[in-house]
Amino acid sequence: MAARLLHTTESDSGTTSRSVIPGDGQAPVAAILRKLAEKQYAGPLSVELFLPELQGGDPFAVASRIKEKSEAVMRQTGVL
């Protein structure tokens, strides 16, 4: 039976925070996205954040900010 990846959660690591929006930190997010594309991953991609400034923010505004930054990284890597 072939191994299957059904879901992936993206996070990035900052210098002062546990996690930041993908592309804002130091993790090799672009390389990870390229590898997922190479393996023809087409499933869901979620973002996990623990940023105090986003907690309690307007959910639509927070989601829009994350979407904008995440899509920029995906465009730069050629996966979007």
N, C-alpha and C positions, 0 to 999 in steps of 0.2 A: 504494500500500500504506500503510495506517495505521501510525503508530508505536505500538509496544507496550512497556510497561514490564513486565518479567518478575520482577524482584527488587529490593528496596531494602534498604539497610543503614543503620541509624540509629546516630548517634553524637551526642554533645553536647560542647561545649567548655567547659572550666572555666578558672579564672584561673591555677591552678598546675599543672594536669595536661593532658596531651594530649587526653584524652577522659574524660567522666564518663557516668554512667547517664543516658539521655534524660530530660529534665525537670529534672535537677539542675544544669545549666549555663546557658549564655547563648545557645545557638543557638535559632532560632525553631521548635522542634520541633512545637509545637501548630499553627502555621501550615502547616508541611510536611505534617503528618498530615491537616489539613483539606483541603488541595489534593489529596492522594492520594485522599481519599474523594470529593471533587468529581469527580475524573477516573475514579471507579468502580474504583480499584485494589483488587484482592482477592487479590493474590499474597502470597508470603512476605515477612516483615519480620524482619530479623535485627539484632542489636545488636553493635556493635564497640567493645570497650573495651581500654584499656591501663593499667588502674589497678593499681599495684603491690600494693595491699592485697587485691586480688581474685585475683592470680596466686598459685597454690599453695593457694588456699582450697578448701574442700570443694565440688566441682562442683555438687552438688544445692543447697547453701545459696547459692552465688553465683547460679545460675540462678533460684532462687526470689526472691532479692532483686531481680534485674533484671526478672523477670516482674512482680512486685508494683509496682515503680515505673513500668515502662513502661505497664502496664494503667491505672494511675492517670492518667497523662497522656492516654491514649486516651479514658478516660471523661470527663475534663474537656473534651476537644475534641469529644465526641459521636460519636466514630468507633468506639466499642466499646459 
